[in-house]
Amino acid sequence: MWAIAILLVSLVFFSVCHECTNLFGSLYHHSIYKVHVARDVVSFKRFNVRTLGERLLIRALPNQRLIAAFGINNAFTTTDPWVHKRFVRYATGLINRVNADNEEWQHLSLLGRDTLRRHLSADSGREVGDQQQQRLHLTSTVRILCFVVVLHFLFPGVENIDLQATRSVTEDINRLWVQSKHASRPVSKREQDCLVTKIRQMLPINGKLYDLSGLGEQSNPLNTILPAFETLWRVVLLTYVHIAFRGTSSDGPRVTTESLVGDMLADLPSHLGTGNDKESAALMISKEALRLYPPTKRIHRAASPFYHHAQTSCPKVVAADIESLHRDTFIWGHNAHDFFLPRMGQGLTQTQKDAYMPFGLAPHLCPASNKFGERMIAMLLGVLFSGLGSKGTGTTIEYGDAELDGDLFAHLPTGREDAEGWSVTL
């Protein structure tokens, strides 16, 4: 009788295991299918188009709200092949000027450190017992830092950027971006003009620098600023917070990751642009940052530029969910939501390589994919670690959110407005 019972239990056990194996295999293959579908959307293979003009139309239509919000005309919004080619050539030239030049990277790093120092000195802090403490709005701080560095990179020659004006400009950009998503609150021409005027006042008086793209004498400086700034500041913010303050991860205690990252970034400026082993090791931080917090969470394409909904003029849009693919546990393992420092250096599977698309894909691969974006992220993270510190150095963070403040293991939200309540105390 016992033998029969054991046999029945074994049969049930193996049956359940078999079902679980089939389910896991089915989910894994579904993840691979999602990767192929997303790649076909991003690379335009899904669409029956052959010319650059057709691809631009499919990409530009979902971005029309950015034209309405900022009045921009760049490679992401134009349907004109000439404008696109000219813009990409211009952006590539700027990137190549800096990318392999260690002196330029050291200059940008010093600029970032000086900007953060000036920002900190503008707030005298407060007395707590025998100590002086300083509380900063973290999101605003990161936006200011990234904007100043981006402005110096894009417009060589700008000097003494007013940080209060920078705060105002970055807040305006964020507000108009959010506003552009709500049809009930369209951005006015007056709001656009006010923002552009503020930015032009930061640039050299001769006005020539904001026409380097060749898009017209009064070319909007946001044409070049937005693609760089908007793809940068949230990656830097979220990665800094995740490494410096969040809970344990699968590569050991958080403090271990925090310490390793801090050490790797400490002398990074002297190696940026060299391609040596120390730089390559540090750039693994940026690669993992781009996986966990991709600069563009979803890449949108117009399913058909000639399709219109019955009651609206908006084209039908499809999206490749890059963030979802970058965090899929069937692709990346049980620690897909962790910042796992060794991940990018230990060799990726082909499926992981296919799923990893922080810079898009050809034929519209981002010009910053040639290590420039990774270098910029690592450099700015180094500035924040040295200037603000981390939990290990005594810096504390408040999220203004009960779940995040109470649970170190809760995943950081990635929505644009989610981080507006975050602050650090030094």
N, C-alpha and C positions, 0 to 999 in steps of 0.2 A: 504493500500500500504506500509506504514511504517512497519507494522507487517511482511509483506512478505520479505521486505528488511532485517529486523533484523533476521528473520528466516534463510535467505540465508547466511548472514554473520556468523551466529552461526554454520550453517552446515559446511561452509568452515573452520571456526576456529577449530571445533572439528575434522574435517577431517585432517587438518594439524597437530594438536596435536597427533592424532592417528598415523599418518605417522612418526612423530618425535619419538614417544614412541617405535614404531616398529624398527626404525633405531637405536635408542640408545640401545634397547635390543639386536639387532643383533650384534652391535659392542661390547657390553659387553660380550656376549657369545663367540664372536670371540677371545676376550682377554683371556677368560678362556681356550679356546681351545689352544691358543698359549702357555699358562702356562703348560698344560699337555704335549704338544709336546716337549717343552724345557726340562721338567723334564725327559721325556723318553730318550732324547738324553744324558743328563748329567749322568743319572743313568744307562745307557747302556741298558735299557729295549727295546729300539727301535731295537737293534741289536740281532741277533740270536747267542749269545755267552754264554758260560757256565763257562769257566775257567778264572782264573786270567791272564794267558798268552794271551788269546784272547782279554781280555779287555785292557791289556797293549799295544798290537799291535794297536788296534783301537785308543788309546790315543796317542801313541808315533809317529805314522806316520805324523800327522799334525805338530809335533814339531821337525821334522828333521832339519829344518833350524836353530834351536838353537844349535844343535850338530855341524852343519857346521860353525856357527858363534863363538861359545864359547868352543867347544870341551868337552861339559859336558856329564855326564852319571849319571843321577839321576832318581827319581821316575817318572818324567814327560817325559823322553826320552827313558827309557829302555824298552826292551821287555822281559827281564829276570826276572822271579818271585823272584829269590833269591836276586838280586840286589834291587828290589823294596821293599821287606819285610825288608831287612837290613836297607835300607835308611829310610823308614817310622819309624822303631823302633828307629833309631838314632835320627831323628827329634823329635819324641814324647818324648824321654828321655830328650833332651835339653829343650823342652817347659815345661815339668813337673818339671824340676829342678828350674825354675824361677817362674812358673805361680802362685803358692799359697804362695810365699815367699815375704813378704812385704819388707824385707831388700834388697833383690835383686832388686826389683822395685825402691826403693829409690836410690840404687846405680846407676841404669841405668838412672834415672831421673837427678841425679847430674852430671853424665857423659854427658848427653845431654846438660844440661845448661852450663857446662864448655866448651864443644865443640863449642857451639854457641858463648860464650863469647870470646874464642880464635879466632874464625872466624871473629868476629866483630873487635877485637883489631888489627887484621892484616891489617885492612883498616882504616887509620886515619881519613877518611872523608874529608870534605871541609868546608871552612868558607863561610857562607851566612849571610851577615850583621853582627850581633853580636852573631850569633849562629853557632855551629858546626853541620853540617849535614852529614849524611852518606847514600850513595846510594849503595844498594846491588842487585846483580843478584839473584832474589828470588829462581828460580828453582834450580840453582847451590847450593845455601845455604841449601835448604831442602834436596837435594840429599846428600850433605856432612854430614849433621846431621844424616840422616837415615842410611847411610852407616857405620859411626863410631859406632852408637849404635848397629846395626846388627852385626858388626864384634866383638864387645865385648861380645855380647850375644852368638854368635856361637863359639868363640874361647876365652874362659876365660884365662886371663893371658896376652893378648896383652896390650901393654902400649905405651903411648906417640905417638899416631898415627899422622903422619905428614899430616896436612890438605891440603897442596899444592899437595902432592902425592894423597890424597883422591880425590881432585878436578879432577886431571888427570884421575884417575881410573874410577870415575863415568861418566865423559864425554866420556871415551872410551867405557864403557858399553852401554851408550845410543847410541853412534854413530854406534857401531857394531850391536846393536839390530835393528836400522833403516835400516842399510845396508843389514841385513839378509833378509829383505823383498823384495829386488831388485835382481833378478837373474842376471842382467847385471853387478852388482857390488859385486861379491862374496867376502867373508872375507878370507884373506890369512892366512896360517898357521903362518906366521911371526907375523901378527897382534894378533892372539890368544896367541902365546907364549909371546909376549911383555906384554900383559895385565896380564896374569897369573904370570909372573915374578914380575911385580909391586906389585901385591897383596901378593905374598909370602914374599916379602921384608918387609911387614908390620907385618908378623907373627913371633913368636919366632924362634930363630935361629935353635933350634933342629929339626924343621920341622915336629914334630910328630902331632902337633895340627891339621894340615889340612888333616890328615889321620884318624880322629876319626870316619869317616863313614865306615871304613874297606873296602874301595873300591880300595885299592892298595897303595903302598908306595908313589907314586907320584900323588895321587889323586888330581884332579883339585879342588881348593878351591871354584871355582864358582859353583860346584855341590850343595853346601849348601847355598852360598851367594845369588845367583840369585833368587831362589824361595822366600826368605825372603825379600830381598831388592826391587825386582821388583813389588811385590804385596803390597808394603808399601808406597813408597815415593810419588806416584801420588795421592793416597787417602789422605795422609796428606797434600800435597800441595794444592789440589783443595778445600778440606774442610776448611783449614785455610783461604784461599782467600775468599771463599764464605761467611763465617761467619764474618770475620774481615772487609771486604771492600765492599761487594755487597749491592744491594738495599733492599727494604722492602720485607717481606714475609707474608704469611697468618697468622702467629702467632703474627703479629704486626710489628712495625718499626724494621729495622735491628739493630739499636742501642740496643734495648731490648734484642734481641737474643745474640748479641755480649757481652753485659754485663752479662747476665745469664751464658753463656758458660764460660766467663772469671772467674766468681766467682766459678763455679763448678769445674774448672780445677786447680784453684789456690792452693788448699791444697790436691789435688788428690793423690800425691805420698805417703802420710801418710796412705792412704786407699787402695791403689792398692794391690790386692791379698788377701784382707780380706773378700770380699763378703758381706760387710756391706751395709747399705742403701745408704750411701753417694757415695760409689763406684758404686753401681747399678744405681743410678740416673745419674752419670757422664758417664757411659757406654752407656746410651741412645744416647749420642752425637755420639759415634762411630758407633752404630747400624744405625743411620740415615745417617751418612757419608758413610757407606758401601752400603746403599741402593742407595743414590744419585750418588756415585762415586765408583762402585764396582771395586775391584782390577783386576779382569779379566772381560773385557766387553763382550767377546764372548768366549764360551767354544767349542772347535772344536773336532770333532770325524771323523775318516775315515769311510765313509758310508759303504765301503767294502774294506778290506785290499787287496783283490785280483782283485779289479776293477782298470783299468788304462784307461786314456783317449787315444784316438787313436794316438795322436802325442806327448805325454809326459808320463813320468814314475810316475807322481804325482798321488796319489790316490784321488778319489772323496771324498770331505770333506763336512760334514754338521756342522752347528753351532747353538748353543743355544744363542740367543741374550739376555744376562742377563741385560745389561744396558737398553734395550728397555722395558723389563718386569718391571724393577724397577722404570720406569718413566711413565708407562701406566696410563693415567688419568682415564680410566674406572676401574682400579684396585685400584689406590691410591687416586683418587679424583682430584679436580681442582688444588690443590697445589702440584701435583706430582713432579714438577720441582723446588719446594722450599725446603730449609732446614727447616723443620718444627720440632722444638725441642721436642714438646710433643708426636710426632707421635708414637714412639715405646713403649711409656709407657702407652698409652691409650687403648691398646688392639687391636690386628690385627684381621681382618676377616680371615676365612680359606683360601680364595683365595689369600689374601696378604701374608699369611704364606707360601703358596705353591709357590708364585712368587718370594719370597725372597731367593736368593741363592748365597750370596757373597762368601761362602766357598765351593761351589759345593754341591754334595749329596753323600750319601753312594752308592756303596761300596768304593768310593774314596773321602770321606769327608776330607777336609784339617785338619791336626792335630791342627792348630791354632784356630779351631772353638770353642774350650772349654774356651772361654773368653780371651785367650791369645792375639789374634789379636786385639780384641776390647781394651784391656788394653794398648797394645803397641801404637795404634793409639791415644788414649786419652792422654797418657803420652807425646807423641811427640807434639801433639797440645798444651798441657800445656806449653811445653818448648818454642814453637814459640810465643804464646801469651805473656809469661812473658819476653822473650828476644827481640822480634821485636815489640810488641805492636799491635795496630789496629787503625782503623780510629778514634775511640773514644779517643785514647791517642795521636793523632797527626801524626801517621804514614800514609804516602800516598803511593799509588801504581800507577804504569804506566804499561800498557799492550803492548804498541807499536802497538795497533790495534785500528783503528778509532771507530769501533762499541763498543768495550768493554770500551774504555776510555770515550766515549760519552754517553753511556747508562748503568746506574747501574742495569737495569733490564734484560739486555741481558744475556742469559745463557752462562756459562763458557764452552769453547770448551774442550774436553777431549782427543784429539789426542796427541800422544807422543811429537810431535814437536810444538804444539800450544802454549806452555807456555815458550818457549825459550827466548822470548823477555820481559818477566815480570820482573819488578824491584820494590823495595820498597825504600823509603827515610825515614830515622828515624830522 
